[in-house]
Amino acid sequence: MTRNLLKYLIFLPLLLPAPLSAQRPHRGRKPDVIQSEAPVSYDSLAVRRNELTARENRLKTRLDEARDLFASGHSPAGTALADNIVELEQQLFQVRTQLAQLTEQMTLMEREQGFSLPPLPEAEIRTDNGRKMLVRNGYFADNLPAEDYRQLLAAQESETEAVELIGRLQANYRQLTILLPVYHAALKGPQADSLYTRILALAAENDRLAAAAGQVWGTVFDTKVYAYNYLLDKTGQRDILTLQEKQMNNMLLLETEIEGEYMYEEVARYALQKLLISGYESRIADRAGLVEAADSLNSLLPPTSHIGDYFLPLLDTRERMFYDFADAQIVRPAKYTNTNQIPQVEVFPRGSVYRILLGAYTRPQSITVFRNVYPLSQEMKADRKYYYYAGGYATYDEAAAATARLKRQGFRNPLVVAWHEGTYDDAPDPHRAAPAATGNEKTRYRVEIGGAGESLSRVVREVIATQAAGKEVSRISDPTTGTPLFIVGAFSNKALAESLIQDLGSVEPGLTLRIVAVQ
């Protein structure tokens, strides 16, 4: 079989659901609502405890970073940052309370049923990536062409580089989530400018890190998929190939879901593709009888076990518009003098600002012409005339009311003008509204699961974690029956929702499953 044919074999769509026995459990989903329900087994309690421990560590890291920023004295919005610290402390307290309750419950079960507490996974295992356990052995060396095996070894080493790049990006992203609320609460001035300089630097670095990680990981992924498919085809493992083809088709559907939805698509794509590669590696190790490798993989907590850490919500890192809204008033003494000239009008690239045009002149005017009105601004336009404006308003009505007042105070013909998205409008519409919907909004879909009882079974959660990675799971009450109803989604691709229903029905036929269209 040729290399190109093997490489694209995985893109063939298959209709048969993946056998449950061939699916590797991925317990890194974060269906908080579901998992807050009373667990039905000791094993599920252990899974939840590990997830809460990891969340505790992440919250503690964010809290330490926020405290360091506050202590540095570089925050111009100390109140906002203090509120952020309090919120993080509350979240950390809640997680630790849940951990204490969970530990107490597990201890009780141990006494009553004779269970032994499994150890928490060590931190270094999470970043192992299975480097030592799979590809460096005679099985791969014997079954792959020498050049392909050399490339596979190089790809395995490069995977560590991709993980490190993404780790740096995630650390920067956490800094951005701390800095942005402080920046948006800051007053205009050098302190806000300093904050925005740091935000811009972090955002620019993350753009570079995302591109670099995407390039490195893309090579790793392509190399591994080709090598594993070649090996499986050569050794006649058609059942694993068939399963992986279906998983690849599902992953491609998931990749269409993340476009434009997250801050760094390269990072979200890594998480989805890493899940696929982990499945390949576990099945190959088991099938080839690589006992040590299989044990290592089965005990490995993959980097994507907390997949939500890779689906980073969008952040608005654009510069704030410090609009100079101020009512035009006659003040004494005069604010403007020969040494304090009327400033240039500030044009904002976003939003709308209304001002009052006092006049347009062929030459600069004396300050006394404007009768002590404050604030004023001025500019020379392309027609070579000098335009003078008073005040700054958020709405047309506010500007119109001030215009009427200036008329009563003796100004001949003040007019309301505006800037919309940085463009001058000399006759703004008093009834201007927000842009209407385009009509191109996507229909989205969600999967509703009924008949599961108080909580989803472990096998159902495993299918969701694999087939709908990154999707939110929530629990509501059925409005008709009052029984628990679980929601997965939303999906922008109906085929992906249909695929999930097919797989859920194959592992637990008693469920009531349906797809609901939502706007």
C-alpha positions in Angstrom: 0.0 0.0 0.0 1.4 3.4 -1.0 2.3 6.1 1.6 -0.3 8.5 0.2 -3.0 5.9 0.2 -2.2 5.0 3.8 -2.0 8.6 4.9 -5.5 9.4 3.7 -7.1 6.0 4.5 -8.1 7.6 7.8 -10.4 10.1 6.1 -12.8 7.4 4.8 -16.2 7.8 6.6 -17.6 4.6 8.2 -21.1 4.1 9.4 -20.5 1.4 12.0 -20.2 2.6 15.6 -16.9 2.0 17.4 -17.0 -1.1 19.7 -16.9 -0.1 23.3 -14.2 -2.6 24.1 -11.9 -0.8 21.6 -12.4 2.7 23.1 -10.0 4.0 25.5 -11.5 5.9 28.5 -10.9 9.6 28.5 -11.8 11.0 31.8 -10.7 14.6 31.3 -14.1 16.0 30.3 -15.4 18.6 32.7 -19.1 18.0 33.0 -19.3 19.8 36.3 -23.0 19.5 36.7 -23.1 15.8 36.1 -20.1 15.1 38.2 -21.5 17.0 41.1 -24.2 14.4 41.4 -23.7 11.7 44.0 -21.3 9.2 42.4 -22.5 5.7 42.0 -19.2 3.9 42.5 -15.9 4.1 44.3 -14.1 4.3 41.0 -16.1 7.3 39.8 -15.3 9.0 43.2 -11.6 8.4 42.6 -11.9 9.9 39.1 -13.7 13.0 40.5 -11.1 13.4 43.3 -8.3 13.4 40.7 -10.1 16.0 38.7 -10.8 18.2 41.7 -7.1 18.0 42.8 -6.0 19.1 39.3 -8.5 22.0 39.4 -7.2 23.0 42.9 -3.7 23.2 41.5 -4.8 25.3 38.6 -6.8 27.7 40.8 -3.8 28.0 43.2 -1.5 28.9 40.3 -3.9 31.6 39.1 -4.3 32.9 42.7 -0.6 33.1 43.3 -0.2 35.0 40.0 -2.9 37.5 40.9 -1.4 38.1 44.4 2.0 38.7 42.9 0.6 41.3 40.5 -1.3 43.0 43.3 1.8 43.0 45.6 4.0 44.4 42.7 2.1 47.7 42.9 1.8 47.8 39.1 -2.0 47.6 39.1 -3.8 50.9 38.5 -7.2 49.2 39.3 -6.4 47.7 42.7 -10.1 47.2 43.6 -10.8 45.2 40.5 -7.8 43.0 41.1 -8.7 42.6 44.7 -12.2 41.5 43.7 -10.6 39.0 41.3 -8.4 37.6 44.1 -11.4 37.2 46.4 -13.3 35.4 43.6 -10.4 33.0 43.1 -10.1 32.4 46.9 -13.8 31.6 47.0 -13.5 29.1 44.1 -10.5 27.5 45.8 -12.3 27.2 49.1 -15.3 25.5 47.3 -13.0 23.0 45.5 -11.2 22.2 48.8 -14.5 21.8 50.5 -15.7 19.4 47.8 -12.4 17.5 48.1 -12.8 17.1 51.9 -16.3 15.8 51.5 -15.2 13.4 48.7 -12.3 12.1 50.8 -14.6 11.5 53.7 -17.1 9.6 51.5 -14.3 7.5 50.0 -12.9 6.7 53.4 -16.3 5.5 54.6 -16.6 3.3 51.5 -13.2 1.9 52.2 -14.1 0.9 55.7 -17.5 -0.6 54.7 -16.4 -2.4 51.5 -12.7 -2.9 51.9 -11.5 -0.7 49.0 -8.0 0.7 48.9 -7.3 4.2 48.0 -5.5 4.5 44.6 -2.6 6.9 44.5 -2.9 10.2 42.8 -1.1 10.4 39.4 2.3 12.1 39.8 2.8 15.5 38.0 5.7 14.2 35.9 3.6 11.4 34.5 1.2 14.0 33.0 4.0 15.4 30.8 5.6 12.0 29.9 3.7 11.8 26.6 4.6 8.1 26.6 8.0 9.0 25.2 9.8 6.1 26.9 7.2 3.4 26.5 6.3 2.8 22.9 8.3 3.7 19.8 11.8 2.8 21.1 11.6 -0.9 20.7 12.2 -3.7 18.2 8.6 -4.0 17.2 8.6 -0.6 15.4 12.1 -0.9 14.2 11.3 -4.3 12.5 8.0 -3.4 11.0 8.7 0.1 9.7 11.1 1.1 6.8 14.3 2.6 8.3 13.6 6.1 7.1 10.0 6.1 8.4 11.2 4.7 11.8 13.8 7.5 12.0 11.1 10.1 11.3 8.9 8.5 14.0 11.6 8.8 16.6 12.2 12.4 15.6 8.5 13.1 15.9 8.3 11.6 19.3 11.1 13.9 20.5 9.4 16.9 18.9 6.2 16.2 20.8 7.8 17.4 23.9 8.6 20.7 22.2 5.0 21.1 21.2 3.8 20.4 24.8 6.3 23.0 26.1 5.2 25.7 23.6 1.6 25.1 24.6 2.4 25.2 28.3 4.0 28.6 27.9 1.0 29.8 25.9 -1.4 28.6 28.6 0.7 30.5 31.3 0.5 33.7 29.2 -3.2 33.2 28.7 -3.7 32.9 32.5 -1.8 36.2 32.8 -4.1 37.8 30.2 -7.2 36.7 32.1 -5.9 38.5 35.2 -4.6 41.7 33.4 -7.6 42.3 31.1 -10.2 42.9 33.9 -7.8 45.2 35.6 -7.1 47.1 32.4 -10.8 47.5 31.6 -11.4 49.0 35.1 -8.4 51.4 34.8 -8.6 55.1 34.3 -7.1 56.6 31.2 -3.5 57.5 31.6 0.1 56.2 31.9 -0.9 53.3 34.1 -3.5 52.0 31.7 -1.0 52.4 28.8 1.5 50.4 30.8 -1.0 47.6 31.4 -2.0 47.6 27.7 1.7 47.4 26.7 2.0 44.2 28.8 -1.3 42.8 27.3 -0.1 43.5 23.8 3.3 41.8 24.5 1.6 38.7 25.9 -0.9 38.5 23.1 1.8 38.9 20.4 3.9 36.2 22.1 1.0 33.8 22.3 0.3 34.3 18.6 3.9 33.3 17.9 3.7 30.3 20.3 0.4 29.1 18.8 1.8 29.2 15.3 5.0 27.4 16.4 3.1 24.8 18.4 0.8 24.2 15.4 3.7 23.7 13.0 5.6 21.4 15.3 2.6 19.3 16.4 1.2 19.2 12.8 4.5 17.4 11.7 4.3 15.1 14.7 0.7 14.2 14.1 1.1 13.5 10.4 4.2 11.4 11.0 2.6 9.3 13.7 -0.6 8.7 11.9 1.3 7.6 8.8 3.6 5.3 10.7 0.8 3.7 12.8 -1.4 3.1 9.8 1.5 1.6 7.9 2.3 -0.7 10.8 -1.3 -1.7 11.3 -1.8 -2.4 7.6 1.4 -4.4 7.4 0.5 -6.6 10.4 -3.1 -7.1 9.2 -4.8 -5.3 12.1 -7.8 -4.3 10.1 -10.1 -4.0 13.1 -7.9 -1.3 14.7 -7.6 0.5 11.4 -11.4 0.5 11.0 -11.9 1.9 14.4 -9.2 4.6 14.0 -10.7 5.6 10.6 -14.0 6.2 12.4 -12.3 8.1 15.2 -10.4 10.2 12.6 -13.7 11.1 10.8 -15.2 12.1 14.1 -12.2 14.2 15.0 -12.4 16.0 11.6 -16.0 16.9 12.4 -15.0 18.2 15.9 -12.3 20.3 14.2 -14.9 22.1 12.2 -16.7 23.0 15.5 -13.7 24.9 16.9 -13.2 27.3 14.0 -13.6 30.8 15.3 -14.9 29.5 18.7 -11.7 29.6 20.7 -8.7 31.9 21.2 -6.1 29.6 19.8 -7.4 27.0 17.3 -4.0 25.3 17.2 -4.2 24.5 20.9 -7.7 23.1 20.7 -6.7 21.1 17.6 -3.8 19.6 19.5 -6.1 18.4 22.2 -8.4 16.7 19.8 -5.6 15.1 17.8 -3.7 14.0 20.9 -6.8 12.1 22.0 -6.8 10.2 18.6 -3.0 9.5 18.9 -3.4 8.2 22.4 -6.0 5.7 21.2 -3.7 4.5 18.5 -0.8 4.0 20.9 -2.8 2.1 23.5 -4.3 -0.3 21.0 -1.0 -0.9 19.2 0.8 -1.6 22.6 -2.0 -4.0 23.7 -2.1 -5.8 20.3 1.6 -6.1 19.9 2.1 -7.5 23.4 4.3 -4.6 24.5 3.4 -5.2 28.1 5.7 -2.5 29.6 4.5 0.0 27.0 0.8 -0.9 27.6 1.1 -0.6 31.3 2.8 2.8 31.0 0.2 4.1 28.6 -2.7 2.7 30.7 -1.3 4.5 33.8 -0.6 7.7 31.9 -2.8 10.7 32.5 -2.6 12.3 29.0 -1.9 16.0 28.7 -5.4 16.4 27.4 -7.1 14.7 30.4 -8.3 18.2 31.4 -9.3 19.0 27.8 -11.0 22.3 28.9 -7.5 23.7 29.5 -6.9 23.6 25.8 -10.3 25.1 24.7 -9.4 28.6 25.7 -12.3 31.1 25.5 -11.9 34.2 23.3 -10.4 37.3 24.9 -10.8 40.8 23.7 -7.3 42.2 23.7 -8.1 45.2 21.6 -7.1 48.6 23.0 -9.8 50.3 25.2 -11.6 53.3 23.8 -11.4 55.9 26.5 -14.3 58.0 25.1 -14.1 61.7 26.0 -17.7 62.0 27.0 -18.3 65.4 28.5 -21.2 67.9 28.5 -20.4 71.2 26.8 -20.7 74.0 29.4 -19.9 77.7 29.6 -17.2 78.0 32.4 -15.4 80.9 34.0 -12.5 81.5 34.0 -11.8 80.3 30.4 -10.1 76.9 30.2 -8.3 77.7 26.9 -5.7 80.4 26.5 -2.8 81.2 24.2 -0.7 78.7 26.2 -3.4 76.1 26.6 -4.7 75.7 23.0 -7.8 73.8 21.9 -6.8 70.2 21.4 -7.1 68.1 18.3 -10.3 66.1 18.1 -9.8 62.4 19.1 -11.2 60.0 16.6 -12.0 56.5 17.9 -11.7 53.4 15.6 -14.6 51.7 17.4 -18.0 52.7 18.6 -19.9 56.0 18.2 -19.2 59.5 19.6 -21.5 62.5 19.1 -20.2 66.1 19.3 -21.6 69.6 18.6 -20.2 71.3 15.5 -19.9 75.0 16.4 -18.6 76.1 13.0 -16.3 75.5 10.1 -13.9 78.4 9.1 -11.3 79.1 6.5 -8.8 80.1 9.1 -8.1 79.4 12.7 -10.4 81.2 15.1 -9.6 83.2 18.3 -10.5 81.4 21.5 -12.8 84.2 22.5 -15.2 83.3 19.6 -16.4 80.3 21.6 -17.5 82.1 24.7 -15.8 80.0 27.3 -17.4 76.8 26.2 -15.6 73.7 27.6 -14.6 71.2 26.4 -13.7 72.0 22.8 -11.8 70.2 20.1 -10.8 71.1 16.6 -9.4 69.7 13.3 -8.6 70.7 9.8 -10.3 68.6 7.2 -9.5 67.8 3.5 -11.4 70.9 2.4 -8.8 73.0 4.2 -11.3 74.4 6.7 -11.0 74.4 10.5 -13.8 72.6 12.3 -14.6 73.3 16.0 -16.5 70.9 18.2 -18.0 71.1 21.7 -18.5 68.3 24.2 -18.7 64.6 23.6 -21.8 62.4 24.0 -22.7 58.7 23.9 -26.1 59.2 22.3 -27.8 61.5 19.7 -30.4 62.6 22.2 -27.8 63.8 24.7 -26.0 65.8 22.0 -29.3 67.3 20.7 -30.3 68.5 24.1 -26.9 70.2 24.6 -27.2 71.7 21.1 -30.6 73.3 22.0 -29.0 74.7 25.2 -26.1 76.3 23.3 -28.6 77.9 20.8 -30.3 79.5 23.8 -27.0 80.8 25.0 -26.3 82.6 21.7 -24.6 80.2 19.4 -26.0 80.7 15.9 -26.1 77.3 14.3 -24.7 74.4 16.4 -25.2 71.0 14.8 -25.0 67.5 16.0 -22.3 65.5 14.2 -20.9 62.0 14.9 -18.2 59.5 14.3 -19.2 55.9 13.8 -16.4 53.3 13.8 -13.9 56.2 13.1 -15.9 57.6 10.1 -17.3 61.2 10.2 -21.1 61.7 9.9 -22.2 65.3 9.4 -25.9 64.4 9.6 -26.4 61.5 12.0 -29.7 59.6 12.1 -31.5 60.3 15.4 -32.9 56.8 15.3 -29.7 55.0 14.5 -29.8 51.5 15.9 -27.3 48.7 16.3 -26.6 46.7 13.1 -29.4 44.3 12.3 -28.8 40.6 12.3 -27.5 39.3 9.0 -29.8 36.3 8.8 -26.7 34.1 8.4 -26.7 32.9 12.0 -25.9 29.2 12.2 -28.4 26.8 13.5 -26.9 24.8 16.3 -27.9 21.5 17.7 -27.8 19.8 21.1 -28.1 16.1 22.1 -30.7 15.4 24.8 -30.2 12.2 26.8 -33.1 10.8 28.9 -33.6 7.6 30.7 -30.2 7.7 32.4 -31.4 8.1 35.9 -29.7 10.4 38.4 -26.4 10.3 36.6 -24.8 9.1 33.3 -23.1 5.8 33.4 -19.3 5.5 33.1 -19.5 4.0 29.6 -21.8 6.9 28.4 -19.5 9.5 29.9 -16.5 7.8 28.1 -18.3 8.0 24.7 -19.1 11.6 25.3 -15.6 12.4 26.3 -14.2 10.8 23.1 -16.9 11.6 20.6 -17.8 15.1 21.8 -14.5 16.3 23.3 -14.7 19.9 24.5 -18.5 20.0 24.5 -20.3 21.1 27.6 -22.5 18.6 29.5 -25.3 19.8 31.8 -28.3 18.4 33.6 -31.8 19.8 33.7 -35.2 18.5 34.6 -37.4 17.3 31.8 -40.3 19.9 31.6 -42.8 17.1 30.9 -41.8 14.4 33.3 -39.6 16.1 35.8 -37.0 13.4 35.4 -33.3 14.2 34.8 -32.4 15.2 31.3 -28.7 15.5 30.2 -27.7 18.0 27.5 -24.6 17.7 25.4 -23.6 20.6 23.0 -24.1 22.8 21.3 -22.9 21.4 17.9 -22.8 23.5 14.7 -22.5 20.3 12.7 -25.6 18.1 12.8 -23.6 15.1 11.5 -21.5 15.2 14.7 -24.6 15.2 16.9 -26.0 12.2 14.9 -22.7 10.3 15.2 -22.8 10.8 19.0 -26.4 9.5 19.2 -25.5 6.5 17.2 -22.5 5.6 19.5 -24.5 6.3 22.7 -27.3 4.1 21.4 -24.9 1.2 20.7 -23.4 1.2 24.3 -26.6 1.8 26.2 -29.7 0.9 24.1 -32.2 1.9 26.9 -31.4 5.6 26.6 -33.9 8.1 25.1 -31.9 10.2 22.6 -32.8 13.0 20.4 -31.3 16.0 18.5 -32.8 19.5 19.1 -32.1 22.4 16.9 -31.3 25.7 18.8 -30.6 29.2 17.5 
